[in-house]
Amino acid sequence: MIQTVTGPIALDELGLTLPHEHVFINLVREYRGDGLLNDEALLRAELSEFVQAGGRTLIDCTSDDIGRDAEGLRRMSQSLGLNIVMGSGYYRDPYLEQAYIDRTSADRLADEIVRDITEGVGGTSVRSGIIGEIGSDKKFISAAEERSFRAAGRAHVRTGMPITTHAARWPVGTDQLDILEAEGVEPAKVIIGHCDMVPIPDYHLAVAQRGAFVEFDTIRGESEYDSQVRVEWVMSLVRAGYLTQVLLSHDVCLRSHLHATGGHGYAFLVRDFLPRLRKAGLNADEIACLTSANIRRAFAE
C-alpha cells in the first residue's frame, strides 16, 4: 500500500506517475512572483492536462518550509480523481529555519516527520506518503542540512518510507547517500533528485551503481538541446543495465513552468519526452518501467 492525501491505495493503482512535482509552493525568496503557485483554479486546469494524457499519480515534494498545503492537495486530488502523494521533512538552505534546526535534535525532527506520516500534517488527517524532498543548496551539505538528512534517515528506519532528495547543479547526491546509509537507509529506498541538472554522466552512473534511483526530473522542454541531452542520458543508463533505477518527472515549481504561462506544464513527459524515448529505441515495457514500475519498486517493502 501507499499513502495518498485521500487515503491508502494499492501499489498497482499508481499507474503512470510523476515522482517529483509541486502543486502549491512558495519559492518567493528566490524567484519573487514566479515562485508562487497558489491559484487553485489554474493549477486544477494544469493538472487536468496530465490526467487527460493518462496520468494517474503525482508525488508532491513540497514541505512546510516552502508552502505545503495538505487540505489543498486533498481537494485537488478529489476534484480530479488524481492520486497525490504528499511529502514531509525539511527542505534545504536557505529555506530551513536555522534557529529551530540548530536547537532541535535529529531525533526530535525525525519524530515530526513520523507524525506527518502516521497521524497527519498540521492538525489535519492528511498523511504524508514519502519523506522529502530534502536537499542541499550548494556543492556541500551544510550542518543544518546534514541534521535534516539524519532526521529523514531515522524517520525512514521507523516507517519504511522512501526518501526523495534535492541535489541540483552539483554532484552532491553521493554525499547525501553517505549520510543516509550511515543512518541505516538502504540506497534502494533513496531517490536522488535533479540528476539531469548535473551534466556529468559519470555521476549519474555512480548514483545508479550505489543502488539508488537516478531521477531526471527537470524534463521540461526548455530547449531542443535540453530535451535531447536528457534522452541521451536516459539511454546511456539503460544501455548500462540500469533501466529499473531511472525515474522521470518535470519538477514544476514556478509559474513560468505552467502551460498557461508559456511553459509545458505537467503533461510534457507523456506528450513529448516519452515519444522521444520510443524513437531512441525503448519499447512499451521499458517505457512502463520508467513511468510506473520503478516508482512502485521504490515504495515496495
C-alpha positions as CSV (number, residue, x, y, z in Angstrom):
1,M,0.0,0.0,0.0
2,I,1.0,3.6,-0.5
3,Q,-0.4,6.6,1.5
4,T,-2.1,9.3,-0.7
5,V,-3.7,12.5,0.5
6,T,-7.1,10.8,0.4
7,G,-6.0,7.5,2.0
8,P,-4.0,4.4,1.2
9,I,-4.1,2.7,-2.2
10,A,-2.6,-0.4,-3.5
11,L,0.8,0.0,-5.3
12,D,-0.7,-1.4,-8.5
13,E,-3.1,1.6,-8.5
14,L,-0.3,4.1,-9.0
15,G,-0.3,3.8,-12.8
16,L,1.6,6.4,-14.8
17,T,3.3,8.5,-12.1
18,L,5.2,11.8,-11.9
19,P,7.6,11.2,-9.0
20,H,8.8,14.8,-8.4
21,E,6.4,17.7,-8.8
22,H,4.9,20.6,-6.8
23,V,1.3,21.8,-6.9
24,F,1.1,24.6,-4.2
25,I,4.5,26.1,-3.5
26,N,6.2,29.3,-2.2
27,L,9.7,30.0,-3.6
28,V,9.2,33.8,-3.5
29,R,12.5,34.1,-1.5
30,E,14.5,33.1,-4.7
31,Y,12.1,33.7,-7.6
32,R,9.8,36.5,-6.5
33,G,6.3,36.3,-8.1
34,D,7.4,33.5,-10.5
35,G,8.0,31.3,-7.4
36,L,4.4,31.4,-6.1
37,L,1.9,28.7,-7.1
38,N,-1.3,29.4,-5.2
39,D,-4.1,29.8,-7.9
40,E,-6.1,26.7,-7.3
41,A,-8.3,27.0,-10.4
42,L,-5.3,27.5,-12.6
43,L,-3.5,24.5,-11.1
44,R,-6.5,22.3,-11.4
45,A,-6.6,23.1,-15.1
46,E,-2.9,22.4,-15.5
47,L,-3.1,19.1,-13.7
48,S,-6.2,18.1,-15.7
49,E,-3.9,18.0,-18.8
50,F,-1.8,15.3,-17.1
51,V,-4.9,13.3,-16.2
52,Q,-6.2,13.6,-19.7
53,A,-2.9,12.4,-21.1
54,G,-3.2,9.2,-19.0
55,G,-1.6,10.3,-15.7
56,R,-2.8,8.5,-12.6
57,T,-0.5,9.7,-9.8
58,L,1.6,12.7,-8.8
59,I,4.1,12.9,-5.9
60,D,4.2,16.4,-4.4
61,C,7.6,17.0,-2.8
62,T,6.6,20.2,-1.1
63,S,7.5,20.7,2.6
64,D,6.2,23.2,5.2
65,D,9.3,25.3,4.5
66,I,8.0,26.1,1.0
67,G,4.3,26.2,1.4
68,R,2.9,22.7,1.7
69,D,-0.9,22.8,1.6
70,A,-2.3,19.4,2.8
71,E,-6.0,20.4,2.5
72,G,-5.4,22.0,-0.9
73,L,-3.8,18.8,-2.2
74,R,-6.7,16.7,-0.9
75,R,-9.2,19.0,-2.7
76,M,-7.2,18.8,-5.9
77,S,-7.0,15.0,-5.7
78,Q,-10.7,14.6,-5.1
79,S,-11.8,17.0,-7.8
80,L,-9.5,15.5,-10.5
81,G,-9.5,11.8,-9.5
82,L,-5.7,12.1,-9.4
83,N,-3.7,10.2,-6.7
84,I,-1.5,12.7,-4.9
85,V,1.3,11.6,-2.5
86,M,2.5,14.3,-0.1
87,G,6.0,14.8,1.1
88,S,7.4,15.5,4.6
89,G,10.7,16.6,6.1
90,Y,12.8,19.8,5.9
91,Y,13.8,21.2,2.5
92,R,17.3,22.9,2.2
93,D,19.2,26.1,2.8
94,P,18.1,29.0,2.6
95,Y,14.6,27.8,3.4
96,L,15.5,25.9,6.6
97,E,14.5,27.7,9.8
98,Q,18.1,27.9,11.0
99,A,17.5,28.7,14.7
100,Y,14.9,25.9,15.0
101,I,17.1,23.3,13.3
102,D,20.1,24.4,15.4
103,R,18.3,23.8,18.7
104,T,16.3,20.7,17.7
105,S,17.9,17.2,17.8
106,A,17.8,14.9,14.8
107,D,15.7,12.5,16.8
108,R,13.1,15.2,17.5
109,L,13.0,16.3,13.9
110,A,12.5,12.6,13.0
111,D,9.6,12.5,15.4
112,E,7.9,15.3,13.5
113,I,8.4,13.5,10.2
114,V,7.0,10.3,11.6
115,R,3.9,12.2,13.0
116,D,3.2,13.6,9.5
117,I,3.3,10.0,8.2
118,T,1.3,8.2,10.9
119,E,-1.1,10.9,12.1
120,G,-1.4,13.8,9.7
121,V,0.0,17.2,8.8
122,G,-0.6,20.4,10.6
123,G,-3.5,19.2,12.7
124,T,-5.3,17.7,9.7
125,S,-5.9,14.0,8.9
126,V,-4.0,14.2,5.7
127,R,-0.9,12.0,5.9
128,S,2.4,12.2,4.1
129,G,3.4,9.2,2.0
130,I,7.1,9.9,1.3
131,I,10.0,11.6,3.0
132,G,11.3,14.7,1.1
133,E,12.2,16.5,-0.8
134,I,15.2,17.1,1.5
135,G,18.2,18.7,0.0
136,S,21.5,20.5,-0.4
137,D,21.7,24.0,-1.8
138,K,25.4,24.0,-2.8
139,K,28.2,21.6,-3.6
140,F,28.4,20.6,0.1
141,I,25.9,19.6,2.7
142,S,25.6,22.3,5.4
143,A,25.4,21.4,9.1
144,A,21.6,22.2,9.2
145,E,21.1,20.2,6.0
146,E,23.0,17.3,7.5
147,R,20.7,17.3,10.6
148,S,17.7,17.2,8.2
149,F,19.2,14.2,6.4
150,R,19.9,12.4,9.6
151,A,16.4,13.0,10.8
152,A,15.0,11.8,7.5
153,G,17.1,8.6,7.7
154,R,15.9,7.9,11.2
155,A,12.2,8.5,10.2
156,H,12.7,6.1,7.3
157,V,14.1,3.4,9.7
158,R,10.9,3.8,11.7
159,T,8.4,4.0,8.9
160,G,10.0,2.3,5.8
161,M,9.0,5.4,3.7
162,P,11.3,6.1,0.7
163,I,13.3,9.3,0.7
164,T,13.5,11.8,-2.2
165,T,16.2,14.4,-2.4
166,H,17.2,17.7,-4.0
167,A,20.7,17.6,-5.4
168,A,20.7,20.3,-8.1
169,R,23.7,21.7,-10.0
170,W,26.4,19.9,-8.1
171,P,27.2,16.1,-7.9
172,V,26.2,16.0,-4.2
173,G,23.9,13.1,-4.3
174,T,26.6,10.6,-3.4
175,D,27.4,12.6,-0.3
176,Q,23.7,12.5,0.6
177,L,23.7,8.8,0.2
178,D,26.7,8.6,2.6
179,I,24.7,10.3,5.3
180,L,21.6,8.3,4.8
181,E,23.5,5.0,4.6
182,A,25.2,5.9,7.9
183,E,21.7,6.2,9.4
184,G,20.7,2.7,8.2
185,V,18.9,3.6,4.9
186,E,19.3,1.2,2.0
187,P,20.2,3.1,-1.2
188,A,17.3,1.2,-3.0
189,K,14.9,3.3,-0.8
190,V,16.5,6.7,-1.9
191,I,15.6,8.8,-4.9
192,I,18.4,11.2,-5.8
193,G,16.7,14.2,-7.4
194,H,17.7,16.6,-10.2
195,C,20.4,14.4,-11.6
196,D,19.7,16.0,-15.0
197,M,20.7,19.3,-13.6
198,V,24.2,17.9,-13.2
199,P,25.6,17.4,-16.7
200,I,28.0,14.6,-15.7
201,P,27.1,11.2,-17.0
202,D,29.7,9.5,-14.7
203,Y,27.8,11.0,-11.7
204,H,24.5,9.5,-13.0
205,L,26.3,6.2,-13.3
206,A,27.8,6.5,-9.8
207,V,24.4,7.1,-8.2
208,A,23.0,4.1,-10.0
209,Q,25.9,1.9,-9.1
210,R,25.3,2.8,-5.4
211,G,21.8,1.2,-5.8
212,A,19.8,4.4,-5.6
213,F,17.2,5.8,-8.1
214,V,18.6,8.3,-10.6
215,E,15.8,10.9,-11.1
216,F,15.9,13.0,-14.2
217,D,13.2,15.4,-13.1
218,T,13.6,18.6,-14.9
219,I,12.3,17.3,-18.2
220,R,10.5,20.5,-19.1
221,G,11.3,21.0,-22.8
222,E,13.0,24.3,-22.2
223,S,15.1,23.9,-25.4
224,E,15.8,21.2,-28.0
225,Y,19.2,20.7,-26.6
226,D,17.9,20.2,-23.0
227,S,15.4,17.6,-24.2
228,Q,17.7,15.7,-26.4
229,V,20.6,15.5,-23.9
230,R,18.2,14.1,-21.4
231,V,17.1,11.4,-23.8
232,E,20.8,10.6,-24.3
233,W,21.4,10.4,-20.5
234,V,18.4,8.1,-20.0
235,M,19.5,5.8,-22.9
236,S,23.1,5.7,-21.5
237,L,21.9,4.3,-18.2
238,V,19.5,1.9,-19.9
239,R,22.4,0.6,-22.0
240,A,24.5,0.2,-18.9
241,G,21.8,-2.0,-17.3
242,Y,20.1,0.5,-15.0
243,L,16.7,0.8,-16.6
244,T,15.0,-0.2,-13.3
245,Q,16.7,2.7,-11.4
246,V,15.6,5.6,-13.6
247,L,12.7,8.0,-12.8
248,L,11.3,10.8,-14.9
249,S,9.5,14.0,-13.9
250,H,9.2,17.8,-14.5
251,D,9.7,19.4,-11.1
252,V,7.1,22.1,-11.9
253,C,7.7,24.7,-9.3
254,L,7.5,28.1,-11.0
255,R,4.6,29.9,-12.6
256,S,6.6,30.1,-15.8
257,H,6.6,26.3,-15.9
258,L,2.8,26.1,-16.4
259,H,1.3,25.5,-19.8
260,A,-0.9,28.5,-19.5
261,T,2.0,30.9,-19.0
262,G,4.3,29.6,-21.8
263,G,5.8,26.5,-20.2
264,H,5.0,22.9,-21.0
265,G,3.2,22.0,-17.7
266,Y,2.7,18.6,-16.2
267,A,1.9,16.6,-19.4
268,F,5.2,17.3,-21.4
269,L,6.7,14.0,-20.3
270,V,3.8,12.0,-21.7
271,R,3.2,14.1,-24.8
272,D,6.7,14.8,-26.0
273,F,9.5,13.1,-24.0
274,L,8.2,9.6,-24.0
275,P,7.8,9.6,-27.8
276,R,11.5,10.7,-28.0
277,L,12.5,7.7,-25.9
278,R,10.4,5.4,-28.2
279,K,12.2,6.9,-31.2
280,A,15.5,6.3,-29.4
281,G,14.7,2.6,-29.2
282,L,12.7,1.9,-26.0
283,N,9.7,-0.4,-26.2
284,A,6.4,-0.2,-24.4
285,D,7.5,-2.4,-21.5
286,E,10.6,-0.3,-20.9
287,I,8.5,2.9,-21.0
288,A,6.2,1.4,-18.5
289,C,9.2,0.6,-16.3
290,L,10.3,4.2,-16.3
291,T,6.9,5.7,-15.6
292,S,5.2,3.2,-13.3
293,A,7.1,0.0,-12.3
294,N,10.2,1.8,-11.0
295,I,8.3,4.1,-8.6
296,R,6.3,1.1,-7.3
297,R,9.6,-0.6,-6.6
298,A,10.8,2.4,-4.6
299,F,7.7,2.0,-2.3
300,A,7.6,-1.8,-2.1
301,E,8.6,-3.3,1.2
